[in-house]
Amino acid sequence: MPESISTELVELRKRTERFASDVLIPNQAALAAGRADSASVRSSVTRAAREAGFFAMTQPRSFGGSEAGLLATTVVRDTLASYNTGLDDDVFGHGPGVLAGCAEPLQSLYLQPLLNGAKRAGFAFTEPDDAAHYTRAVPGADGGFVVSGRKSYVTRGGDADFLNTLVEVEGQGRALLVMDVNAPGVTIEQRFESLDGSHHAAFRFDAVRVPADRLIGRPGEGLPRALRQIGDTRLAIAAEAVGLARWAINFTRAHLQAPHHSGEPLGAREGVRLRYADLRIRTFAARSMVYRTARLGEAGANIVNEGIACKVYATETVGEVVDTAIQLVGGKALTVGHPLERLYREVRALRIAEGASDVLRLNLARGSLDLDKGVL
Ligand SMILES: Cc1cc2nc3c(=O)[nH]c(=O)nc-3n(C[C@H](O)[C@H](O)[C@H](O)COP(=O)(O)OP(=O)(O)OC[C@H]3O[C@@H](n4cnc5c(N)ncnc54)[C@H](O)[C@@H]3O)c2cc1C
């Protein structure tokens, strides 16, 4: 096994498998059959995840969470994804994200309600392609800020109570400001859904007044803080990608062993076997990288480069695996509603969200060639 994990983590994996079989699969079936709507399925998954102890794994101990290590969360993400139910997002509680370690009043006004589910946050980082300038904050007379500009692609922004927004503070560099979505001057310009089924919003800010105590950290720290938050999600995405790849391989395996209209199972054909072997080799390599990186991170190593490598490799691998799986399963895999059809759309987004593959490659090259950093 690529992960070579402790007996405690093997136990955790078994517990996760039971949770997937007993909670996620029946909820997925209820949703598919129209016996339950998306909102009730999501809240039932979250309720069960709280009871089973998964919800608190991503939350700090100081706020009542169990703050599991990187290996444990990797095991759970990989295992949940290997069931391909599309419901994994509702299993873990919201982590602190860029609000980690923030002071009062941010802690009681935003962090605590975010962690206990009373408030929802959006991460406003991406500028629209046609933005005239970066979202600006001008220091106001009262010590606060006046923000103008636009942000796009804020995931679940349409349901958010507040936005953690990256802005350029005049003369002081980038900063992260917490902005209430119902503050005067904040407008949702557009709500949209992407190919993978996730929902987003584009915002406009017209001279929005933001009090001084809504600044996270200091001006000039915004970009590194935002990038650290994005960096922390990369291994999580990679773990999910390898789990999904394993689901696609198992699905393909069953198909290749089943009777086929040609008279013999497709898996008997050498050409098909070659393609199938490649799926397993690539996924084994990606999964090995993910577990090794989790182990390094847990031991306290700086895994920025390894996290980038895992995100690029695992998301590109799952893209190829699902594409080949569809090719081998044939036309019915493209039928709308087929699990491979949904997965094809879902995994495409992973190569762009939280850092487009080529942009991450450039970061890796810069670290090595220009800064002589990292051990990759
Ligand atoms: C599902 C999903 C969820 C998202 N959620 C959020 C969110 O919650 N908050 C948020 O702020 N954003 C979010 N985004 C936006 C995401 O962060 C951006 O789409 C991503 O960072 C790429 O930026 P862009 O779309 O502006 O593309 P661009 O930056 O324009 O890049 C497009 C392409 O151009 C090429 N390219 C870009 N720069 C370079 C370069 N320097 N050198 C060479 N090639 C380059 C690459 O091929 C790249 O893929 C989400 C996106 C998706 C798909």
Ligand as a Chemical Component Dictionary entry (heavy atoms), coordinates in Angstrom:
data_LIG
# 
_chem_comp.id                   LIG 
_chem_comp.type                 NON-POLYMER 
_chem_comp.pdbx_formal_charge   0 
_chem_comp.three_letter_code    LIG 
# 
loop_
_chem_comp_atom.comp_id 
_chem_comp_atom.atom_id 
_chem_comp_atom.alt_atom_id 
_chem_comp_atom.type_symbol 
_chem_comp_atom.charge 
_chem_comp_atom.model_Cartn_x 
_chem_comp_atom.model_Cartn_y 
_chem_comp_atom.model_Cartn_z 
_chem_comp_atom.pdbx_ordinal 
LIG C1  C1  C 0 -14.484 25.668 -9.043  1  
LIG C2  C2  C 0 -13.772 26.958 -8.822  2  
LIG C3  C3  C 0 -13.867 27.587 -7.572  3  
LIG C4  C4  C 0 -13.221 28.821 -7.361  4  
LIG N1  N1  N 0 -13.388 29.441 -6.148  5  
LIG C5  C5  C 0 -12.834 30.665 -5.951  6  
LIG C6  C6  C 0 -13.068 31.387 -4.729  7  
LIG O1  O1  O 0 -13.763 30.915 -3.820  8  
LIG N2  N2  N 0 -12.519 32.613 -4.607  9  
LIG C7  C7  C 0 -11.755 33.177 -5.578  10 
LIG O2  O2  O 0 -11.286 34.296 -5.379  11 
LIG N3  N3  N 0 -11.534 32.543 -6.744  12 
LIG C8  C8  C 0 -12.061 31.301 -6.961  13 
LIG N4  N4  N 0 -11.887 30.640 -8.159  14 
LIG C9  C9  C 0 -11.124 31.310 -9.212  15 
LIG C10 C10 C 0 -9.752  30.699 -9.352  16 
LIG O3  O3  O 0 -8.943  31.029 -8.235  17 
LIG C11 C11 C 0 -9.152  31.234 -10.659 18 
LIG O4  O4  O 0 -9.993  30.800 -11.721 19 
LIG C12 C12 C 0 -7.743  30.709 -10.868 20 
LIG O5  O5  O 0 -6.866  31.232 -9.887  21 
LIG C13 C13 C 0 -7.229  31.123 -12.251 22 
LIG O6  O6  O 0 -7.358  32.501 -12.409 23 
LIG P1  P1  P 0 -8.167  33.091 -13.648 24 
LIG O7  O7  O 0 -9.438  32.367 -13.798 25 
LIG O8  O8  O 0 -8.187  34.566 -13.480 26 
LIG O9  O9  O 0 -7.291  32.672 -14.920 27 
LIG P2  P2  P 0 -5.929  33.348 -15.424 28 
LIG O10 O10 O 0 -5.103  33.801 -14.275 29 
LIG O11 O11 O 0 -6.271  34.315 -16.481 30 
LIG O12 O12 O 0 -5.222  32.076 -16.047 31 
LIG C14 C14 C 0 -5.782  31.393 -17.170 32 
LIG C15 C15 C 0 -4.683  30.539 -17.796 33 
LIG O13 O13 O 0 -3.665  31.398 -18.320 34 
LIG C16 C16 C 0 -2.401  30.794 -18.166 35 
LIG N5  N5  N 0 -1.589  31.666 -17.332 36 
LIG C17 C17 C 0 -2.008  32.540 -16.396 37 
LIG N6  N6  N 0 -0.963  33.207 -15.846 38 
LIG C18 C18 C 0 0.132   32.749 -16.471 39 
LIG C19 C19 C 0 1.515   33.045 -16.364 40 
LIG N7  N7  N 0 1.983   33.944 -15.479 41 
LIG N8  N8  N 0 2.390   32.377 -17.184 42 
LIG C20 C20 C 0 1.942   31.437 -18.044 43 
LIG N9  N9  N 0 0.631   31.102 -18.169 44 
LIG C21 C21 C 0 -0.244  31.747 -17.407 45 
LIG C22 C22 C 0 -2.616  29.426 -17.519 46 
LIG O14 O14 O 0 -2.712  28.436 -18.523 47 
LIG C23 C23 C 0 -3.955  29.607 -16.826 48 
LIG O15 O15 O 0 -4.629  28.363 -16.666 49 
LIG C24 C24 C 0 -12.469 29.409 -8.401  50 
LIG C25 C25 C 0 -12.361 28.762 -9.638  51 
LIG C26 C26 C 0 -13.001 27.556 -9.854  52 
LIG C27 C27 C 0 -12.874 26.881 -11.184 53 
# 
loop_
_chem_comp_bond.comp_id 
_chem_comp_bond.atom_id_1 
_chem_comp_bond.atom_id_2 
_chem_comp_bond.value_order 
_chem_comp_bond.pdbx_ordinal 
LIG C1  C2  SING 1  
LIG C2  C3  SING 2  
LIG C2  C26 DOUB 3  
LIG C3  C4  DOUB 4  
LIG C4  N1  SING 5  
LIG C4  C24 SING 6  
LIG N1  C5  DOUB 7  
LIG C5  C6  SING 8  
LIG C5  C8  SING 9  
LIG C6  O1  DOUB 10 
LIG C6  N2  SING 11 
LIG N2  C7  SING 12 
LIG C7  O2  DOUB 13 
LIG C7  N3  SING 14 
LIG N3  C8  DOUB 15 
LIG C8  N4  SING 16 
LIG N4  C9  SING 17 
LIG N4  C24 SING 18 
LIG C9  C10 SING 19 
LIG C10 O3  SING 20 
LIG C10 C11 SING 21 
LIG C11 O4  SING 22 
LIG C11 C12 SING 23 
LIG C12 O5  SING 24 
LIG C12 C13 SING 25 
LIG C13 O6  SING 26 
LIG O6  P1  SING 27 
LIG P1  O7  DOUB 28 
LIG P1  O8  SING 29 
LIG P1  O9  SING 30 
LIG O9  P2  SING 31 
LIG P2  O10 DOUB 32 
LIG P2  O11 SING 33 
LIG P2  O12 SING 34 
LIG O12 C14 SING 35 
LIG C14 C15 SING 36 
LIG C15 O13 SING 37 
LIG C15 C23 SING 38 
LIG O13 C16 SING 39 
LIG C16 N5  SING 40 
LIG C16 C22 SING 41 
LIG N5  C17 SING 42 
LIG N5  C21 SING 43 
LIG C17 N6  DOUB 44 
LIG N6  C18 SING 45 
LIG C18 C19 SING 46 
LIG C18 C21 DOUB 47 
LIG C19 N7  SING 48 
LIG C19 N8  DOUB 49 
LIG N8  C20 SING 50 
LIG C20 N9  DOUB 51 
LIG N9  C21 SING 52 
LIG C22 O14 SING 53 
LIG C22 C23 SING 54 
LIG C23 O15 SING 55 
LIG C24 C25 DOUB 56 
LIG C25 C26 SING 57 
LIG C26 C27 SING 58 
# 
